[in-house]
């Protein structure tokens, strides 16, 4: 595994951990999760996680020579 991919996965886990702690402390309404208000702790969470996941997937495909 490349160090870049490992760093991205580490960041994904950190983002997930932050969400888990928020959910345990506050609970999460689906609307709050998918369409959070600007400035909310969850604002940008889904987008950031998707960007990280896409990068990891692209790197994994590049390593194996496969395509999406």
Backbone as JSON, one array per atom type, in Angstrom:
{
  "sequence": "XXXXXXXXXXXXXXXXXXXXXXXXXXXXXXXXXXXXXXXXXXXXXXXXXXXXXXXXXXXXXXXXXXXX",
  "N": [[0.86, -1.17, 0.0], [0.58, 2.17, -0.86], [2.17, 5.06, 0.62], [0.7, 7.37, 0.37], [-1.92, 6.44, -0.05], [-2.3, 5.16, 2.4], [-2.19, 7.36, 4.11], [-4.47, 8.74, 3.3], [-6.45, 6.89, 3.99], [-6.07, 6.88, 6.75], [-6.92, 9.5, 7.31], [-9.59, 9.25, 6.54], [-10.5, 7.52, 8.54], [-10.15, 9.16, 10.76], [-12.03, 11.15, 10.18], [-14.36, 9.61, 10.25], [-14.27, 8.86, 12.94], [-14.62, 11.31, 14.2], [-17.26, 11.88, 13.39], [-18.59, 9.73, 14.63], [-18.19, 10.29, 17.36], [-19.53, 12.73, 17.52], [-22.13, 11.86, 16.91], [-22.65, 10.14, 19.09], [-22.7, 11.96, 21.17], [-24.67, 13.8, 20.42], [-26.61, 12.66, 18.79], [-27.96, 12.02, 15.51], [-29.88, 13.43, 13.06], [-31.2, 12.35, 9.98], [-31.57, 14.41, 8.04], [-29.9, 16.39, 9.05], [-27.5, 15.14, 8.68], [-27.26, 14.64, 5.87], [-27.96, 17.07, 4.68], [-26.7, 19.36, 6.09], [-26.83, 22.4, 8.03], [-25.2, 25.42, 7.09], [-22.06, 25.9, 8.56], [-22.49, 24.09, 10.55], [-21.29, 21.34, 12.58], [-21.31, 19.1, 11.03], [-21.25, 20.05, 8.5], [-20.13, 19.7, 5.3], [-19.11, 17.19, 5.77], [-20.0, 14.76, 4.41], [-19.25, 15.34, 1.77], [-16.44, 15.67, 2.04], [-15.67, 13.13, 2.95], [-16.41, 11.58, 0.75], [-14.7, 12.56, -1.24], [-12.21, 11.74, -0.21], [-12.6, 8.93, -0.2], [-12.95, 8.44, -2.96], [-10.4, 9.11, -3.92], [-8.85, 7.13, -2.68], [-9.92, 4.84, -3.86], [-9.24, 5.33, -6.56], [-6.43, 5.26, -6.37], [-6.07, 2.61, -5.56], [-7.01, 1.25, -7.82], [-5.1, 2.13, -9.65], [-2.82, 0.91, -8.61], [-3.34, -1.78, -9.06], [-3.8, -1.88, -11.73], [-6.31, -1.89, -12.76], [-9.61, -0.67, -13.73], [-12.28, 1.62, -13.01]],
  "CA": [[0.0, 0.0, 0.0], [1.37, 3.4, -0.93], [2.04, 5.92, 1.8], [-0.38, 8.32, 0.1], [-3.18, 5.75, 0.21], [-2.37, 4.95, 3.85], [-2.52, 8.65, 4.73], [-5.88, 9.02, 3.0], [-7.26, 5.99, 4.82], [-5.97, 7.4, 8.12], [-7.79, 10.67, 7.38], [-10.96, 8.75, 6.5], [-10.81, 6.99, 9.87], [-10.28, 10.32, 11.65], [-13.31, 11.79, 9.86], [-15.4, 8.71, 10.78], [-14.22, 8.93, 14.4], [-15.24, 12.59, 14.58], [-18.7, 11.71, 13.22], [-19.07, 8.81, 15.66], [-18.22, 11.02, 18.64], [-20.62, 13.7, 17.43], [-23.4, 11.13, 16.99], [-22.84, 9.66, 20.46], [-22.98, 13.1, 22.04], [-25.81, 14.62, 19.98], [-27.53, 11.99, 17.89], [-27.94, 12.63, 14.18], [-31.07, 13.36, 12.23], [-30.75, 12.18, 8.6], [-31.51, 15.71, 7.36], [-28.71, 17.06, 9.56], [-26.35, 14.44, 8.12], [-27.17, 14.8, 4.42], [-28.12, 18.48, 4.3], [-26.46, 20.16, 7.3], [-26.82, 23.85, 7.9], [-23.87, 26.0, 6.94], [-21.41, 26.15, 9.84], [-22.72, 22.95, 11.43], [-20.14, 20.44, 12.69], [-21.41, 18.11, 9.96], [-21.18, 20.74, 7.22], [-19.02, 19.24, 4.48], [-18.65, 15.83, 6.13], [-20.25, 13.79, 3.33], [-18.43, 15.71, 0.62], [-15.04, 15.39, 2.36], [-15.48, 11.69, 3.0], [-16.51, 11.08, -0.62], [-13.46, 12.92, -1.93], [-11.17, 10.83, 0.28], [-12.89, 7.58, -0.67], [-12.68, 8.39, -4.4], [-8.95, 9.09, -4.09], [-8.36, 5.8, -2.28], [-10.35, 3.91, -4.91], [-8.41, 5.58, -7.74], [-5.08, 4.75, -6.1], [-6.13, 1.15, -5.55], [-7.1, 0.82, -9.21], [-3.8, 2.38, -10.28], [-1.88, -0.11, -8.13], [-3.65, -3.1, -9.63], [-3.93, -1.79, -13.17], [-7.71, -2.04, -13.14], [-10.34, 0.59, -13.91], [-13.61, 1.67, -12.4]],
  "C": [[0.9, 1.23, 0.0], [1.16, 4.24, 0.32], [0.92, 6.93, 1.61], [-1.73, 7.67, 0.41], [-3.36, 5.53, 1.71], [-2.74, 6.24, 4.56], [-3.98, 9.02, 4.5], [-6.8, 8.16, 3.85], [-7.23, 6.44, 6.28], [-6.89, 8.61, 8.3], [-9.26, 10.25, 7.36], [-11.39, 8.24, 7.88], [-10.98, 8.13, 10.87], [-11.62, 11.02, 11.44], [-14.46, 10.93, 10.42], [-15.44, 8.79, 12.31], [-14.88, 10.22, 14.9], [-16.77, 12.49, 14.48], [-19.28, 10.82, 14.32], [-19.19, 9.51, 17.01], [-19.34, 12.05, 18.66], [-21.96, 12.99, 17.6], [-23.67, 10.64, 18.41], [-23.23, 10.78, 21.4], [-24.3, 13.79, 21.71], [-26.91, 13.87, 19.25], [-27.47, 12.68, 16.54], [-29.26, 12.36, 13.48], [-30.58, 13.2, 10.79], [-30.63, 13.5, 7.82], [-30.24, 16.45, 7.77], [-27.45, 16.44, 8.94], [-26.18, 14.75, 6.64], [-27.26, 16.24, 3.94], [-27.92, 19.37, 5.52], [-26.5, 21.66, 7.01], [-25.38, 24.33, 7.78], [-23.29, 26.31, 8.32], [-21.6, 25.03, 10.85], [-21.45, 22.1, 11.49], [-20.14, 19.4, 11.57], [-21.34, 18.74, 8.57], [-19.93, 20.28, 6.47], [-18.55, 17.83, 4.75], [-18.81, 14.86, 4.97], [-19.37, 14.08, 2.12], [-16.96, 15.35, 0.86], [-14.78, 13.89, 2.34], [-15.51, 11.1, 1.6], [-15.25, 11.37, -1.41], [-12.33, 11.98, -1.51], [-11.37, 9.42, -0.26], [-12.59, 7.44, -2.16], [-11.17, 8.34, -4.67], [-8.37, 7.72, -3.75], [-8.72, 4.77, -3.36], [-9.49, 4.09, -6.17], [-6.99, 5.06, -7.55], [-5.05, 3.23, -6.11], [-6.21, 0.6, -6.98], [-5.77, 1.01, -9.92], [-2.78, 1.32, -9.87], [-2.1, -1.46, -8.8], [-3.77, -3.08, -11.15], [-5.35, -1.98, -13.66], [-8.36, -0.67, -13.33], [-11.69, 0.48, -13.22], [-14.65, 1.21, -13.38]]
}
